[in-house]
């Protein structure tokens, strides 16, 4: 079973620490080892993962974008610990 919270934690840690030198799976293994051996704990704090901006279909004559109906303009999605 995929632990999306741990994956997002790994992604965020890789951006600001030397973990970024490792491959994604290796960085996840390091974090799991730190957690399993008591060097680090997970608090369960919800994490926010960025979302891609919606793509516009076309433009109005004035240059403003036209998006498909029901487009989600959220910039982040919350990931909670299982």
C-alpha positions as CSV (number, residue, x, y, z in Angstrom):
1,X,0.0,0.0,0.0
2,X,1.3,3.4,-0.9
3,X,1.9,5.9,1.9
4,X,1.2,9.1,0.1
5,X,2.0,11.2,3.2
6,X,5.5,9.7,3.4
7,X,6.1,10.3,-0.3
8,X,5.1,13.9,0.1
9,X,7.3,14.2,3.2
10,X,10.2,12.8,1.2
11,X,9.6,15.2,-1.7
12,X,9.6,18.2,0.6
13,X,12.7,17.0,2.5
14,X,14.6,16.4,-0.8
15,X,14.1,20.0,-1.8
16,X,15.9,21.5,1.2
17,X,18.4,18.9,2.4
18,X,21.2,16.7,1.0
19,X,18.5,14.0,0.6
20,X,18.1,15.6,-2.8
21,X,21.2,13.9,-3.9
22,X,19.5,10.5,-3.6
23,X,17.0,8.9,-5.9
24,X,13.4,9.1,-4.6
25,X,13.2,5.5,-3.5
26,X,16.5,5.8,-1.7
27,X,15.4,9.0,0.1
28,X,12.2,7.2,1.2
29,X,14.2,4.3,2.5
30,X,16.4,6.8,4.6
31,X,13.3,8.4,6.1
32,X,11.8,5.0,6.9
33,X,15.0,4.0,8.6
34,X,15.1,7.2,10.6
35,X,11.5,6.7,11.7
36,X,11.8,3.0,12.5
37,X,14.9,3.5,14.6
38,X,13.5,6.4,16.7
39,X,15.6,9.2,15.3
40,X,12.6,10.9,13.8
41,X,8.9,10.9,14.4
42,X,5.9,11.7,12.2
43,X,3.4,14.0,13.9
44,X,0.7,13.4,11.3
45,X,0.6,17.0,10.3
46,X,-1.2,17.4,7.0
47,X,1.1,18.2,4.1
48,X,0.3,20.3,1.0
49,X,1.4,19.1,-2.3
50,X,1.4,21.5,-5.2
51,X,-1.0,21.0,-8.2
52,X,-0.4,21.9,-11.8
53,X,-2.1,25.0,-13.1
54,X,-5.2,24.3,-15.3
55,X,-4.7,24.5,-19.0
56,X,-6.7,27.0,-20.9
57,X,-8.7,26.0,-24.0
58,X,-8.5,29.3,-25.8
59,X,-8.6,33.0,-25.3
60,X,-11.4,35.6,-25.4
61,X,-11.1,38.4,-27.9
62,X,-9.8,40.6,-25.1
63,X,-7.0,38.1,-24.3
64,X,-8.5,36.6,-21.1
65,X,-8.3,32.8,-20.9
66,X,-11.2,30.4,-21.4
67,X,-11.1,27.3,-19.2
68,X,-13.3,24.2,-19.5
69,X,-16.5,24.2,-17.2
70,X,-15.8,22.9,-13.7
71,X,-12.1,23.6,-13.8
72,X,-10.4,23.3,-10.4
73,X,-8.2,26.3,-9.7
74,X,-6.8,24.9,-6.4
75,X,-3.0,25.5,-6.1
76,X,-2.4,22.7,-3.5
77,X,-3.9,19.4,-2.4
78,X,-3.8,18.3,1.3
79,X,-2.2,15.0,2.0
80,X,-3.0,13.4,5.4
81,X,-1.3,10.6,7.3
82,X,-3.2,7.3,7.2
